[in-house]
Amino acid sequence: MAHELIKKGTKVKYYPIITNKSIFSEHEVISECWEICGEMVVKISGKSGGVSINHLEAI
């Protein structure tokens, strides 16, 4: 998912294991994107810290 598409309030599916799309949970984006060591991350509801935007899909 491109970081330009991620806005606060966006509903997303979070895939903890990116290669297994059958396991996911639904969350809401609660922060702006930021970069850590070359990886774009964002904070989502129900998770502590940032998660990679590569593990997210807009609902």
Backbone as JSON Lines, residues from 0, in Angstrom:
{"i":0,"aa":"M","n":[0.85,-1.18,0.0],"ca":[0.0,0.0,0.0],"c":[0.9,1.24,0.0]}
{"i":1,"aa":"A","n":[0.65,2.15,-0.9],"ca":[1.47,3.37,-1.0],"c":[1.19,4.3,0.18]}
{"i":2,"aa":"H","n":[2.26,4.89,0.72],"ca":[2.08,5.75,1.9],"c":[1.23,6.97,1.59]}
{"i":3,"aa":"E","n":[1.13,7.37,0.33],"ca":[0.27,8.51,-0.02],"c":[-1.2,8.19,0.19]}
{"i":4,"aa":"L","n":[-1.57,6.92,0.17],"ca":[-2.96,6.5,0.33],"c":[-3.37,6.34,1.79]}
{"i":5,"aa":"I","n":[-2.4,6.37,2.68],"ca":[-2.68,6.11,4.09],"c":[-2.92,7.44,4.81]}
{"i":6,"aa":"K","n":[-4.1,7.59,5.33],"ca":[-4.5,8.78,6.07],"c":[-5.08,8.35,7.41]}
{"i":7,"aa":"K","n":[-5.04,9.23,8.4],"ca":[-5.68,8.94,9.68],"c":[-7.14,8.61,9.44]}
{"i":8,"aa":"G","n":[-7.63,7.57,10.12],"ca":[-9.02,7.18,10.0],"c":[-9.28,6.13,8.93]}
{"i":9,"aa":"T","n":[-8.29,5.81,8.09],"ca":[-8.46,4.79,7.06],"c":[-8.61,3.43,7.71]}
{"i":10,"aa":"K","n":[-9.62,2.67,7.31],"ca":[-9.81,1.3,7.78],"c":[-8.91,0.39,6.95]}
{"i":11,"aa":"V","n":[-8.19,-0.51,7.63],"ca":[-7.24,-1.37,6.94],"c":[-7.31,-2.8,7.45]}
{"i":12,"aa":"K","n":[-6.88,-3.72,6.6],"ca":[-6.61,-5.09,7.02],"c":[-5.12,-5.15,7.31]}
{"i":13,"aa":"Y","n":[-4.76,-5.76,8.45],"ca":[-3.36,-5.92,8.83],"c":[-3.01,-7.4,8.73]}
{"i":14,"aa":"Y","n":[-1.99,-7.72,7.92],"ca":[-1.52,-9.08,7.74],"c":[-0.21,-9.25,8.51]}
{"i":15,"aa":"P","n":[-0.23,-9.93,9.68],"ca":[1.0,-10.08,10.45],"c":[2.06,-10.9,9.71]}
{"i":16,"aa":"I","n":[1.62,-11.87,8.91],"ca":[2.53,-12.65,8.07],"c":[2.16,-12.32,6.63]}
{"i":17,"aa":"I","n":[2.98,-11.54,5.99],"ca":[2.65,-10.97,4.68],"c":[2.41,-12.04,3.61]}
{"i":18,"aa":"T","n":[3.02,-13.2,3.75],"ca":[2.86,-14.26,2.74],"c":[1.6,-15.09,2.95]}
{"i":19,"aa":"N","n":[0.88,-14.86,4.05],"ca":[-0.35,-15.61,4.34],"c":[-1.51,-14.63,4.44]}
{"i":20,"aa":"K","n":[-2.21,-14.41,3.34],"ca":[-3.31,-13.44,3.3],"c":[-4.59,-13.96,3.93]}
{"i":21,"aa":"S","n":[-4.59,-15.22,4.43],"ca":[-5.79,-15.74,5.08],"c":[-5.86,-15.35,6.55]}
{"i":22,"aa":"I","n":[-4.76,-14.85,7.1],"ca":[-4.73,-14.41,8.5],"c":[-4.58,-12.9,8.52]}
{"i":23,"aa":"F","n":[-5.6,-12.21,9.04],"ca":[-5.55,-10.75,9.14],"c":[-6.48,-10.28,10.24]}
{"i":24,"aa":"S","n":[-6.32,-9.03,10.62],"ca":[-7.23,-8.38,11.55],"c":[-7.53,-6.99,11.02]}
{"i":25,"aa":"E","n":[-8.67,-6.45,11.4],"ca":[-9.08,-5.13,10.91],"c":[-8.76,-4.06,11.95]}
{"i":26,"aa":"H","n":[-8.24,-2.94,11.46],"ca":[-7.81,-1.84,12.33],"c":[-8.11,-0.51,11.66]}
{"i":27,"aa":"E","n":[-7.76,0.56,12.37],"ca":[-7.88,1.91,11.84],"c":[-6.53,2.6,11.98]}
{"i":28,"aa":"V","n":[-6.13,3.34,10.97],"ca":[-4.88,4.09,11.02],"c":[-5.06,5.25,11.99]}
{"i":29,"aa":"I","n":[-4.12,5.39,12.93],"ca":[-4.26,6.45,13.94],"c":[-3.07,7.41,13.97]}
{"i":30,"aa":"S","n":[-2.2,7.33,12.96],"ca":[-1.08,8.26,12.88],"c":[-0.72,8.52,11.42]}
{"i":31,"aa":"E","n":[0.15,9.48,11.23],"ca":[0.74,9.71,9.92],"c":[1.87,8.69,9.72]}
{"i":32,"aa":"C","n":[2.27,8.46,8.48],"ca":[3.39,7.57,8.18],"c":[4.71,8.22,8.59]}
{"i":33,"aa":"W","n":[5.67,7.38,8.97],"ca":[7.02,7.83,9.19],"c":[7.98,6.73,8.76]}
{"i":34,"aa":"E","n":[9.24,7.09,8.62],"ca":[10.22,6.15,8.12],"c":[11.15,5.69,9.24]}
{"i":35,"aa":"I","n":[11.39,4.38,9.3],"ca":[12.35,3.8,10.24],"c":[13.27,2.9,9.42]}
{"i":36,"aa":"C","n":[14.54,3.24,9.37],"ca":[15.56,2.43,8.67],"c":[15.13,2.08,7.25]}
{"i":37,"aa":"G","n":[14.55,3.02,6.54],"ca":[14.16,2.81,5.15],"c":[12.8,2.17,4.97]}
{"i":38,"aa":"E","n":[12.11,1.83,6.05],"ca":[10.79,1.19,5.99],"c":[9.73,2.2,6.42]}
{"i":39,"aa":"M","n":[8.67,2.35,5.64],"ca":[7.56,3.23,6.01],"c":[6.64,2.48,6.97]}
{"i":40,"aa":"V","n":[6.34,3.11,8.09],"ca":[5.49,2.51,9.11],"c":[4.4,3.48,9.52]}
{"i":41,"aa":"V","n":[3.39,2.95,10.19],"ca":[2.26,3.75,10.65],"c":[1.72,3.08,11.92]}
{"i":42,"aa":"K","n":[1.08,3.86,12.77],"ca":[0.45,3.3,13.96],"c":[-1.0,2.97,13.63]}
{"i":43,"aa":"I","n":[-1.44,1.77,14.06],"ca":[-2.83,1.36,13.85],"c":[-3.45,1.02,15.2]}
{"i":44,"aa":"S","n":[-4.76,1.11,15.27],"ca":[-5.48,0.83,16.52],"c":[-5.22,-0.61,16.95]}
{"i":45,"aa":"G","n":[-5.08,-0.82,18.25],"ca":[-4.93,-2.16,18.79],"c":[-3.53,-2.73,18.73]}
{"i":46,"aa":"K","n":[-2.57,-2.0,18.19],"ca":[-1.18,-2.46,18.1],"c":[-0.27,-1.39,18.69]}
{"i":47,"aa":"S","n":[0.76,-1.82,19.4],"ca":[1.72,-0.85,19.92],"c":[2.84,-0.67,18.92]}
{"i":48,"aa":"G","n":[3.37,0.52,18.85],"ca":[4.44,0.81,17.92],"c":[3.95,0.94,16.49]}
{"i":49,"aa":"G","n":[4.91,1.01,15.58],"ca":[4.56,1.14,14.16],"c":[4.55,-0.2,13.46]}
{"i":50,"aa":"V","n":[3.72,-0.32,12.43],"ca":[3.69,-1.51,11.59],"c":[4.0,-1.09,10.16]}
{"i":51,"aa":"S","n":[4.67,-1.98,9.44],"ca":[5.04,-1.7,8.06],"c":[3.79,-1.53,7.21]}
{"i":52,"aa":"I","n":[3.79,-0.52,6.35],"ca":[2.65,-0.31,5.48],"c":[2.54,-1.43,4.43]}
{"i":53,"aa":"N","n":[3.61,-2.21,4.25],"ca":[3.55,-3.35,3.33],"c":[2.63,-4.44,3.85]}
{"i":54,"aa":"H","n":[2.32,-4.41,5.14],"ca":[1.44,-5.41,5.75],"c":[-0.02,-4.94,5.82]}
{"i":55,"aa":"L","n":[-0.32,-3.8,5.19],"ca":[-1.66,-3.22,5.25],"c":[-2.34,-3.23,3.89]}
{"i":56,"aa":"E","n":[-3.67,-3.33,3.94],"ca":[-4.51,-3.22,2.74],"c":[-5.76,-2.45,3.12]}
{"i":57,"aa":"A","n":[-6.08,-1.41,2.37],"ca":[-7.27,-0.61,2.65],"c":[-8.53,-1.45,2.48]}
{"i":58,"aa":"I","n":[-9.49,-1.22,3.35],"ca":[-10.78,-1.94,3.26],"c":[-11.71,-1.11,2.42]}
